[in-house]
């Protein structure tokens, strides 16, 4: 992770493998300001208090959603991360 710039928004695919502790570690290690779950099926997700939001998408659209949410904290594009959170 040292080779990559820090992201304002961290994304993960929602699955049963994620529990509260794993999500807290992901958020801490990635140093993301917001953590967004990508839901590609109809499973219920129970750790909603740790993440800032859920994006429902098809599995083949995951890369496009991640690219859309790839906002540098240096503000290289004209989207305000607070607008996305709201």
LINDAZI-V683871 format. One record per pair of residues at least 12 apart in sequence whose ideal C-beta (glycine too) atoms are under 10 Angstrom apart, sorted by sequence separation. I is the first residue (numbers start at 0). J is the second residue. D is the distance in whole Angstrom. If there is no record, write none. Layout:
# LINDAZI-V683871
i->{I I}
j->{J J}
d->{D D}
This chain:
# LINDAZI-V683871
i->{22 34 68 9 36 54 70 11 22 36 41 54 10 11 34 35 36 38 39 40 68 9 34 35 36 37 38 39 52 67 9 33 34 35 36 37 38 39 40 11 33 34 35 36 37 38 39 40 9 10 17 32 33 35 36 37 39 9 11 31 39 8 9 10 37 39 9 13 14 39 6 7 8 9 10 11 13 14 23 26 37 5 6 7 8 9 10 11 12 13 14 22 25 26 37 5 6 7 8 9 10 11 12 13 14 21 25 26 39 3 5 6 7 8 9 10 11 12 13 14 19 20 22 23 5 6 8 9 10 12 13 15 17 18 19 22 37 0 12 14 17 18 21 22 37 0 13 15 17 19 20 35 0 13 14 15 19 35 13 18 37 52 17 51 52 13 17 35 51 33 13 33 32 11 10 13 32 9 13 31 9 13 30 8 8 10 12 12 33 32 33 35 12 32 35 33 10 33 32 12 10 10 9 8 10 10 6 8 9 10 8 7 8 6 7 8 6 7 6 7 8 4 6 7 5 6 7 4 5 7 4 5 4 4 7 7 8 7 6 7 8 7 8 7}
j->{34 46 80 22 49 67 83 25 36 50 55 68 25 26 49 50 51 53 54 55 83 25 50 51 52 53 54 55 68 83 26 50 51 52 53 54 55 56 57 29 51 52 53 54 55 56 57 58 28 29 36 51 52 54 55 56 58 29 31 51 59 29 30 31 58 60 31 35 36 61 29 30 31 32 33 34 36 37 46 49 60 29 30 31 32 33 34 35 36 37 38 46 49 50 61 30 31 32 33 34 35 36 37 38 39 46 50 51 64 29 31 32 33 34 35 36 37 38 39 40 45 46 48 49 32 33 35 36 37 39 40 42 44 45 46 49 64 28 40 42 45 46 49 50 65 29 42 44 46 48 49 64 30 43 44 45 49 65 44 49 68 83 49 83 84 46 50 68 84 68 50 70 70 50 50 53 72 50 54 72 51 55 72 51 52 54 56 58 80 80 81 83 61 81 84 83 61 84 84 65 64 65 65 65 67 68 65 67 68 69 68 68 69 68 69 70 69 70 70 71 72 69 71 72 71 72 73 71 72 74 72 73 73 75 78 79 80 80 80 81 83 83 84 84}
d->{7 10 9 10 9 9 7 6 9 5 9 8 10 10 7 6 9 5 10 9 7 7 5 6 7 8 7 8 10 9 6 8 6 5 5 5 5 6 10 9 4 8 7 7 8 7 7 8 9 9 8 9 7 6 9 6 5 4 10 9 9 10 8 9 9 8 3 10 9 7 7 10 6 8 10 7 4 10 9 7 9 8 8 7 7 7 8 8 8 6 10 6 9 8 6 5 5 5 5 5 5 6 5 5 9 9 10 10 10 10 7 8 7 8 7 8 7 8 7 9 8 10 10 6 9 9 6 10 6 6 8 7 8 9 5 5 6 7 10 7 9 7 10 7 8 7 7 9 7 8 10 9 9 9 9 10 6 9 5 10 9 8 9 9 7 9 9 6 6 9 9 9 9 8 10 7 7 9 10 9 10 9 9 8 9 8 10 9 7 7 10 9 7 9 9 8 8 6 8 10 7 5 10 9 10 6 10 10 9 9 5 9 8 8 9 6 7 5 7 7 10 10 7 5 8 7 9 6 6 9 8 9 8 9 10 10 7 4 10 10 7 8 9 9}
